[in-house]
Amino acid sequence: MFEEFKKFILKGNVVDLSTGVIIGAAFTGIVTAFTKGIVEPILALAGGGPQPRLSIPIMNKLVEVTEKNAAGEPVTRTVNKLIELDIGSIIGAGVSFLITASVVFFIIVKPMNKLAELASRKKASEESEAPPPVPADIQLLTEIRDLLKDK
């Protein structure tokens, strides 16, 4: 039973997939916090402007917004809305992915591949140590020779 479990564990695809899912899910919170708290503010400094962000403005658009005033009556006002491509978020997501992928690869996948390689080397050395079985015709000829020697 243990050998069967060991074979299951050492299958590369199963290990890679399961560890990727488990570690990726567990590690996502840490990486997201790192990206949002450290990487994105650094990228935002490169963007400049009143609200520092790394983005590319596409257009300014006037939009009508309806809100309620203090008396509860609807008030419509025109607001200037900036439409932009948020490059900082894309770079942050890329950094987050690279950090997660490198942790999974170097902490889980690489050691498991090394274990699988060592297991295959051990199996190959065990197979090479055992003498090859003697063919039946050679065995028969050897027995006949031994019988003739005894006479």
C-alpha positions as CSV (number, residue, x, y, z in Angstrom):
1,M,0.0,0.0,0.0
2,F,2.8,2.4,0.8
3,E,4.6,1.6,-2.5
4,E,1.4,2.4,-4.4
5,F,1.0,5.7,-2.5
6,K,4.7,6.5,-3.2
7,K,4.2,5.9,-6.9
8,F,1.2,8.1,-6.9
9,I,3.1,10.9,-5.1
10,L,6.1,10.7,-7.4
11,K,4.1,11.0,-10.5
12,G,5.2,14.4,-11.9
13,N,1.9,15.6,-13.3
14,V,-0.1,14.9,-10.1
15,V,2.5,16.5,-7.9
16,D,2.9,19.6,-10.1
17,L,-0.8,20.2,-10.5
18,S,-1.8,19.6,-6.9
19,T,1.0,21.6,-5.4
20,G,0.5,24.4,-7.8
21,V,-3.2,24.7,-6.8
22,I,-2.7,24.3,-3.1
23,I,0.4,26.6,-2.7
24,G,-0.9,29.1,-5.2
25,A,-4.2,29.4,-3.3
26,A,-2.4,29.7,0.0
27,F,0.3,32.1,-1.2
28,T,-2.0,34.4,-3.2
29,G,-2.9,36.5,-0.2
30,I,0.7,37.2,0.7
31,V,1.7,38.0,-2.8
32,T,-1.3,40.2,-3.4
33,A,-0.5,42.2,-0.2
34,F,3.2,42.5,-1.3
35,T,2.2,43.7,-4.8
36,K,-0.5,46.1,-3.6
37,G,1.6,47.4,-0.6
38,I,5.0,47.7,-2.2
39,V,5.2,47.1,-5.9
40,E,2.2,49.2,-7.0
41,P,3.2,52.3,-4.9
42,I,6.6,52.2,-6.5
43,L,5.0,52.0,-9.9
44,A,2.6,54.8,-9.0
45,L,5.6,57.1,-8.3
46,A,6.6,56.6,-11.9
47,G,3.2,57.7,-13.1
48,G,3.2,61.1,-11.3
49,G,0.2,63.5,-11.4
50,P,-2.2,64.5,-8.7
51,Q,-3.3,60.8,-8.1
52,P,0.0,59.0,-8.8
53,R,-0.7,55.9,-10.9
54,L,1.1,54.3,-13.8
55,S,-1.5,54.7,-16.5
56,I,-2.1,55.9,-20.0
57,P,-5.0,58.4,-20.3
58,I,-7.2,57.8,-23.3
59,M,-9.8,60.5,-23.1
60,N,-11.6,62.9,-20.8
61,K,-15.4,62.5,-20.9
62,L,-18.1,64.6,-19.3
63,V,-20.6,62.4,-17.5
64,E,-23.8,63.4,-15.8
65,V,-24.1,62.0,-12.2
66,T,-27.4,62.2,-10.2
67,E,-27.0,62.3,-6.4
68,K,-29.3,63.2,-3.5
69,N,-28.6,66.4,-1.7
70,A,-29.0,67.0,2.1
71,A,-32.8,67.4,1.7
72,G,-33.1,64.1,-0.2
73,E,-33.8,65.7,-3.6
74,P,-32.1,64.4,-6.7
75,V,-29.4,66.8,-8.0
76,T,-27.7,66.2,-11.4
77,R,-24.3,67.5,-12.0
78,T,-21.7,67.1,-14.7
79,V,-18.4,65.4,-13.8
80,N,-15.2,65.1,-15.7
81,K,-14.3,61.4,-16.0
82,L,-10.9,60.3,-17.1
83,I,-10.8,57.0,-19.1
84,E,-7.4,55.4,-18.9
85,L,-5.4,52.2,-19.4
86,D,-4.1,51.1,-15.9
87,I,-0.7,49.8,-16.8
88,G,0.3,49.6,-13.1
89,S,-2.3,47.0,-12.3
90,I,-1.1,44.8,-15.2
91,I,2.5,45.1,-14.1
92,G,1.5,44.3,-10.5
93,A,-0.4,41.2,-11.6
94,G,2.6,40.1,-13.6
95,V,4.9,40.5,-10.6
96,S,2.4,38.7,-8.4
97,F,2.3,35.8,-10.9
98,L,6.1,35.6,-11.2
99,I,6.5,35.5,-7.4
100,T,3.9,32.8,-6.9
101,A,5.3,30.7,-9.8
102,S,8.9,30.9,-8.6
103,V,8.0,29.9,-5.1
104,V,6.0,26.9,-6.3
105,F,8.8,25.9,-8.7
106,F,11.7,26.3,-6.3
107,I,10.1,25.1,-3.1
108,I,7.8,22.3,-4.3
109,V,8.4,21.2,-8.0
110,K,12.2,21.2,-8.1
111,P,12.6,19.1,-4.9
112,M,9.9,16.6,-6.1
113,N,11.7,16.3,-9.5
114,K,15.0,15.6,-7.7
115,L,13.3,12.9,-5.6
116,A,11.8,11.3,-8.7
117,E,15.2,11.4,-10.4
118,L,16.9,9.8,-7.4
119,A,14.2,7.1,-7.3
120,S,14.7,6.3,-11.0
121,R,18.5,6.1,-10.6
122,K,18.1,3.7,-7.6
123,K,15.7,1.6,-9.6
124,A,18.1,1.6,-12.6
125,S,21.1,0.6,-10.4
126,E,19.1,-2.2,-8.8
127,E,18.2,-3.5,-12.3
128,S,21.8,-3.3,-13.5
129,E,23.2,-5.1,-10.4
130,A,21.1,-8.2,-10.9
131,P,22.7,-10.7,-13.4
132,P,20.6,-11.2,-16.5
133,P,18.7,-14.5,-16.5
134,V,20.4,-17.3,-18.4
135,P,18.5,-18.4,-21.5
136,A,16.9,-21.8,-21.3
137,D,18.9,-23.4,-24.1
138,I,22.2,-22.3,-22.5
139,Q,21.0,-23.6,-19.1
140,L,20.2,-27.0,-20.8
141,L,23.6,-27.2,-22.5
142,T,25.3,-26.4,-19.2
143,E,23.5,-29.2,-17.5
144,I,24.4,-31.6,-20.3
145,R,28.0,-30.6,-20.0
146,D,28.0,-31.1,-16.3
147,L,26.5,-34.6,-16.7
148,L,29.1,-35.6,-19.3
149,K,31.9,-34.4,-17.0
150,D,30.6,-36.6,-14.2
151,K,30.8,-39.8,-16.4
